[in-house]
């Protein structure tokens, strides 16, 4: 992460979805984010402590993804997320300038308030 980049972590936390369905939402959003030129990096979030005996080269945390953009493109990404995630229960973490903001949203209105908070945080 560079000095002027902003890191977004998005967690799909709908209690009505099982792990596989959350994973499908993550994969769909990653595919969409990879199509956006303004996004510098996007991917799954590695599990920092995978289960013992895990043969994979590091598991991923279910329902989580990370996207990184430069400060100039952060508002575009936030707008895109608002369009795609309205009405889905999520947790959004924004990390910039050594500070971190985490907000939860369970409805379109809450997501819009969370996005406003994220935009104000980025601008500060």
C-alpha positions in Angstrom: 0.0 0.0 0.0 1.5 3.3 -1.0 1.2 6.5 0.9 -1.7 7.9 -1.2 -3.6 4.7 -1.6 -6.8 3.8 0.3 -7.6 0.3 1.2 -11.2 -0.9 1.4 -12.2 -4.2 3.0 -15.7 -5.4 2.4 -17.3 -8.2 4.4 -20.5 -9.8 3.3 -22.2 -10.6 6.6 -25.8 -11.6 5.6 -26.9 -14.2 8.3 -29.3 -15.7 5.7 -26.4 -16.7 3.4 -24.2 -19.7 3.9 -20.4 -19.6 3.4 -20.7 -20.7 -0.2 -23.2 -18.0 -1.1 -21.1 -15.3 0.6 -18.1 -16.6 -1.4 -20.2 -16.3 -4.6 -20.9 -12.6 -3.8 -17.2 -12.0 -3.2 -16.2 -13.6 -6.5 -18.9 -11.6 -8.4 -17.7 -8.3 -6.9 -14.0 -9.1 -7.4 -14.8 -9.8 -11.1 -16.7 -6.5 -11.4 -14.0 -4.5 -9.6 -11.3 -5.9 -11.9 -13.1 -4.3 -14.8 -12.7 -0.8 -13.3 -9.5 1.0 -14.4 -9.4 3.1 -11.2 -8.9 0.1 -8.9 -5.2 -0.6 -8.4 -5.6 -4.0 -6.7 -8.5 -6.3 -5.7 -8.5 -9.8 -4.2 -9.5 -12.2 -1.4 -8.4 -11.7 2.2 -6.0 -14.3 3.3 -6.7 -16.1 6.6 -3.8 -15.0 8.9 -4.2 -18.3 10.9 -5.5 -21.1 8.7 -6.7 -24.3 10.4 -4.0 -26.7 11.4 -3.4 -29.3 8.8 -4.7 -27.1 6.0 -3.0 -28.3 2.8 -3.8 -25.2 0.8 -1.1 -22.5 0.5 -3.2 -20.3 2.8 -6.9 -20.2 3.0 -9.1 -17.2 2.4 -11.5 -15.6 4.9 -15.1 -16.3 3.8 -17.1 -13.4 2.6 -14.2 -10.9 2.6 -12.5 -9.0 -0.2 -10.0 -6.1 -0.3 -9.7 -3.4 -2.9 -7.1 -0.7 -3.2 -7.3 2.6 -5.0 -5.4 5.8 -5.0 -6.9 8.8 -3.2 -8.1 10.4 -6.4 -10.2 7.4 -7.3 -11.6 6.6 -3.9 -14.9 8.5 -4.5 -15.5 6.6 -7.7 -15.0 3.3 -5.9 -17.3 4.3 -3.1 -20.0 5.3 -5.6 -19.6 2.0 -7.4 -20.0 0.1 -4.1 -23.1 2.0 -3.3 -24.7 1.0 -6.6 -23.7 -2.7 -6.3 -24.2 -3.3 -2.6 -27.4 -1.3 -1.7 -29.7 -3.5 0.4 -27.0 -6.1 1.3 -25.8 -6.4 4.8 -22.1 -5.6 4.7 -19.3 -4.2 6.9 -17.0 -1.7 5.2 -13.5 -0.8 6.5 -11.6 2.1 5.0 -7.9 2.5 5.7 -6.1 5.7 4.7 -3.2 7.8 6.1 -2.7 5.4 9.0 -6.3 5.7 10.1 -9.1 3.2 9.9 -12.9 3.6 9.8 -15.3 0.6 10.0 -19.0 0.9 9.4 -21.8 -1.6 9.1 -24.8 -1.4 6.9 -27.9 -3.5 6.7 -30.1 -1.5 4.2 -29.7 0.9 1.3 -30.1 3.9 3.7 -27.5 2.6 6.1 -25.1 1.9 3.2 -25.6 5.5 1.9 -24.8 6.8 5.4 -21.8 4.5 5.7 -20.6 5.7 2.3 -21.0 9.3 3.3 -19.0 8.6 6.4 -16.3 6.9 4.3 -16.2 9.8 1.9 -15.8 12.3 4.8 -13.1 10.1 6.3 -11.2 10.0 3.0 -11.5 13.7 2.6 -10.2 14.4 6.1 
